[in-house]
């Protein structure tokens, strides 16, 4: 076989494949909107490159040689793979295809949110696998997004990292809660907590979920020149409502998160005497998955689960 040229024209491979399929120079010229002599010249070049006639006369027109027939599938594979590189990707066929989706999320989301996300993913893409990673100060979730160990990150930040893509999921006003039969709760109305009371009462706070990011509550208080009395810091946010039932501590978090526990545990909620900004929950993702059809689909499912949550 002759030595390959330094620059092999992809169009020449397309002509090779079409000639092997059509077995007719005129038809290939018509389909490619080229002249017959130009296709004949390409066939001659292909013969020189392969050292084989590729197409020869048969009883009813041209037929591929044995070597020519062996080149048909490799040529098609090259064209298909190049198409995957440069052509528009087809939408993710969620019912038929399966993927592994890795989602990082804290446990202080609304108790129904992640179960609803998982239920939606299982229903819409039954062949896919979902891995949910917990977050903590020891977990560098931003790096994991960049390195491909996470596909999506859900949480709330005062200022989300600027180099990541984001979309807003839902907002949640901040309130606080404590044991309903605690002495302070029994003598104080739901709207009567004072700033001095709020700052001096014992608080339980979640541990930071991302390295270098302070909690939105304490960050905002510090900006106002305040500091609350945090006596317990817990990495297990989902257990904190149960800690309230046996202590005199106060938990400050979103109304939507506390709504479930207020119905099921003996706790009382209060209007916070600080004008906290609304907690904003986002989904974040890296540029490496920004255009991937399956990840666009994943983000759409998370968005729809958030919309269903806030519609209630």
GUMINU-672193 format. One line per 4 residues: their letters; for each residue x, y, z of C-alpha. Coordinates in steps of 0.001 Angstrom, whole numbers, padded with zeros to 6 digits, always signed. Example, Ala and Ser with C-alpha at 12.3 -4.5 7.8 and 13.67 -1.06 7.14 Angstrom:
% GUMINU-672193
as = +012300/-004500/+007800 | +013670/-001060/+007140
% end
This chain:
% GUMINU-672193
xxxx = +000000/+000000/+000000 | +001229/+003490/-000847 | +002286/+005760/+002007 | -000543/+007864/+003407
xxxx = -000363/+011597/+002682 | +000272/+014022/+005542 | -003282/+015398/+005254 | -005998/+012866/+004434
xxxx = -009210/+014559/+003293 | -012250/+013356/+005253 | -014341/+014034/+002157 | -012311/+011382/+000373
xxxx = -013360/+008814/+002984 | -016984/+009862/+002461 | -016593/+009314/-001290 | -015007/+005914/-000623
xxxx = -017923/+004843/+001547 | -020544/+006085/-000911 | -018816/+004408/-003875 | -018732/+001112/-002000
xxxx = -022438/+001489/-001156 | -023739/+002859/-004490 | -021294/+001035/-006798 | -021914/+003795/-009324
xxxx = -019802/+006897/-009982 | -022678/+008876/-011539 | -025037/+008341/-008584 | -022365/+009366/-006088
xxxx = -021632/+012505/-008114 | -025334/+013397/-008142 | -025801/+012816/-004372 | -022738/+014912/-003532
xxxx = -023589/+017573/-006125 | -020245/+017093/-007835 | -019259/+016349/-011424 | -018682/+012788/-012554
xxxx = -015046/+013502/-013553 | -014297/+014810/-010034 | -015649/+011597/-008465 | -013702/+009529/-010998
xxxx = -010561/+011468/-010041 | -011248/+010762/-006342 | -011697/+007057/-007112 | -008337/+007060/-008891
xxxx = -006719/+008718/-005880 | -008294/+006136/-003565 | -006953/+003346/-005750 | -003465/+004820/-005502
xxxx = -003725/+005165/-001721 | -005053/+001636/-001144 | -003141/-000159/-003904 | -006407/-001831/-004914
xxxx = -008958/-001222/-007726 | -011744/-001034/-005081 | -014477/-001189/-007778 | -014346/-003409/-010877
xxxx = -016784/-004236/-013635 | -019176/-007077/-012924 | -022015/-008704/-014835 | -024472/-005910/-013941
xxxx = -022283/-002886/-013359 | -019500/-002134/-010887 | -018853/-004353/-007867 | -016452/-003897/-004901
xxxx = -013307/-005966/-004808 | -012759/-008141/-001766 | -010443/-005493/-000272 | -012880/-002745/-001189
xxxx = -015708/-004561/+000630 | -013468/-004885/+003713 | -013044/-001084/+003796 | -016760/-000322/+003879
xxxx = -017332/-000776/+007638 | -014110/+000986/+008738 | -015001/+003962/+006512 | -018505/+004115/+008031
xxxx = -017066/+003900/+011546 | -014694/+006803/+010861 | -017542/+008940/+009502 | -019773/+008088/+012497
xxxx = -017051/+008898/+015017 | -016222/+012192/+013329 | -019928/+012991/+013371 | -019972/+012494/+017137
xxxx = -017111/+014972/+017439 | -018494/+017805/+015381 | -022167/+017373/+014603 | -025035/+018364/+016900
xxxx = -025623/+015703/+019502 | -028966/+013963/+019585 | -031153/+014400/+022689 | -030730/+011892/+025501
xxxx = -033187/+009022/+024987 | -033895/+008650/+028697 | -036293/+005713/+028443 | -033892/+003581/+026403
xxxx = -030430/+004787/+027438 | -028717/+004498/+030793 | -026150/+006784/+032403 | -024576/+007206/+035836
xxxx = -025397/+010591/+037379 | -023399/+011828/+040380 | -025100/+014532/+042432 | -023623/+016334/+045429
xxxx = -026239/+017674/+047848 | -026466/+018693/+051519 | -029040/+017146/+053833 | -030602/+020490/+054753
xxxx = -032727/+020548/+051614 | -036479/+020188/+051916 | -037034/+016611/+053048 | -039160/+015900/+049961
xxxx = -036831/+017445/+047371 | -034139/+014806/+046861 | -036604/+011898/+047122 | -038664/+013625/+044429
xxxx = -035571/+014061/+042248 | -034667/+010387/+042627 | -038242/+009281/+041922 | -038332/+011410/+038774
xxxx = -034992/+010053/+037526 | -036046/+006461/+038174 | -039346/+007009/+036391 | -037952/+008843/+033371
xxxx = -034673/+006917/+032944 | -035062/+003454/+034517 | -031737/+002208/+033104 | -029738/+005018/+034704
xxxx = -027888/+004914/+038020 | -027914/+007780/+040539 | -025166/+008360/+043111 | -025820/+011041/+045747
xxxx = -022744/+012362/+047547 | -022950/+014075/+050918 | -021188/+017390/+051423 | -018912/+018470/+054230
xxxx = -015945/+020714/+054963 | -013612/+017817/+054146 | -015201/+017327/+050702 | -013941/+019639/+047967
xxxx = -017096/+019464/+045876 | -015991/+022300/+043564 | -012877/+020342/+042617 | -014954/+017178/+042196
xxxx = -017161/+019013/+039698 | -014102/+020124/+037751 | -012508/+016656/+037798 | -015652/+014784/+036791
xxxx = -016246/+013083/+040131 | -019534/+015019/+040403 | -021898/+015991/+037598 | -024113/+018354/+039570
xxxx = -023951/+020212/+042860 | -027046/+021421/+044728 | -026928/+023855/+047622 | -027209/+027463/+048744
xxxx = -024479/+030090/+048695 | -024411/+033830/+049194 | -022122/+034066/+046169 | -021900/+030891/+044066
xxxx = -018475/+030299/+042464 | -018268/+032474/+039357 | -016497/+029935/+037118 | -019391/+027461/+037321
xxxx = -022678/+027418/+035462 | -025761/+027733/+037656 | -029515/+027893/+037626 | -031742/+028919/+040508
xxxx = -033989/+026178/+041896 | -036053/+027738/+044692 | -035997/+030261/+047513 | -036750/+029704/+051173
xxxx = -037368/+032418/+053828 | -035333/+032005/+057020 | -037060/+031294/+060338 | -035976/+029627/+063564
xxxx = -037374/+026904/+065819 | -036991/+025367/+069248 | -038737/+022829/+071487 | -042383/+023827/+071880
xxxx = -042478/+023283/+075657 | -039144/+024985/+076378 | -039626/+027764/+078973 | -038719/+030485/+076475
xxxx = -041062/+029068/+073805 | -043980/+028836/+076253 | -043745/+032477/+077299 | -042901/+034019/+073921
xxxx = -045187/+034506/+070941 | -044175/+033306/+067479 | -043559/+036908/+066367 | -042207/+038280/+069652
xxxx = -038584/+037059/+069739 | -036247/+040042/+070238 | -032789/+040496/+068759 | -031168/+040234/+072210
xxxx = -033082/+037019/+072859 | -032100/+035593/+069489 | -028387/+036300/+069913 | -028191/+035073/+073521
xxxx = -030236/+031864/+073211 | -028170/+028676/+072704 | -027991/+027752/+069017 | -027237/+024583/+067095
xxxx = -025658/+025147/+063687 | -024683/+022856/+060819 | -021022/+022316/+060064 | -019765/+024059/+056904
xxxx = -020561/+022003/+053814 | -017841/+023435/+051556 | -014241/+024330/+052462 | -013755/+028074/+052565
xxxx = -017487/+028836/+052611 | -019050/+029960/+055889 | -022703/+029339/+056588 | -025053/+031987/+055211
xxxx = -026525/+032646/+058689 | -023280/+033413/+060501 | -021793/+035221/+057502 | -024754/+037587/+057371
xxxx = -024745/+038151/+061152 | -021031/+038983/+061030 | -021678/+041536/+058286 | -024188/+043232/+060607
xxxx = -021763/+043144/+063532 | -023665/+040381/+065381 | -022653/+036985/+066700 | -025069/+034350/+067936
xxxx = -024393/+031894/+070749 | -023606/+028625/+068902 | -023170/+025867/+071490 | -023403/+022836/+069172
xxxx = -022137/+022388/+065628 | -023346/+019267/+063864 | -022362/+017625/+060589 | -025664/+015692/+060699
xxxx = -028169/+018336/+059746 | -031054/+015904/+059409 | -030680/+014984/+063092 | -030764/+018574/+064366
xxxx = -034601/+018832/+064531 | -034574/+015801/+066812 | -031877/+017429/+068978 | -034254/+020360/+069474
xxxx = -036868/+018114/+071083 | -034516/+017221/+073960 | -032673/+020525/+074503 | -033170/+024281/+074808
xxxx = -031372/+025021/+071535 | -032537/+027118/+068589 | -032167/+026124/+064925 | -032148/+028789/+062201
xxxx = -032901/+027553/+058696 | -035400/+027712/+055841 | -039145/+027649/+056399 | -039615/+024935/+053797
xxxx = -037177/+022610/+055564 | -038838/+023127/+058964 | -042358/+022716/+057583 | -042191/+018899/+057709
xxxx = -040695/+018776/+061224 | -043155/+021318/+062574 | -045966/+018923/+061605 | -044262/+015843/+063019
xxxx = -042224/+016967/+066027 | -043090/+019044/+069142 | -041267/+022162/+067963 | -042346/+025781/+067639
xxxx = -041225/+028172/+064917 | -040485/+031883/+065349 | -040066/+034874/+063095 | -036365/+035720/+063235
xxxx = -035729/+039293/+064526 | -033005/+039724/+061878 | -033748/+040640/+058262 | -031919/+037704/+056744
xxxx = -031883/+037492/+052956 | -033929/+034639/+051526 | -031993/+031401/+051168 | -031454/+030712/+047461
xxxx = -030830/+027184/+046303 | -028961/+026549/+043072 | -027728/+023719/+040938 | -024136/+024186/+039788
xxxx = -022256/+022397/+037036 | -018948/+022611/+035210 | -018308/+023605/+031604 | -017232/+020035/+030783
xxxx = -020868/+018797/+030967 | -022570/+022026/+029900 | -023424/+020860/+026372 | -023866/+017117/+027001
xxxx = -027469/+016069/+026163 | -027784/+013681/+029116 | -026655/+016364/+031554 | -029001/+018951/+030097
xxxx = -031729/+016371/+030646 | -030562/+015787/+034241 | -030663/+019495/+035042 | -034149/+019750/+033541
xxxx = -035347/+016957/+035838 | -033908/+018699/+038921 | -035521/+021986/+037852 | -038905/+020325/+037411
xxxx = -038640/+018686/+040843 | -037937/+022124/+042363 | -040883/+023661/+040537 | -043185/+020918/+041797
xxxx = -041937/+021548/+045345 | -042632/+025277/+045332 | -046024/+024798/+043649 | -047379/+023073/+046755
% end
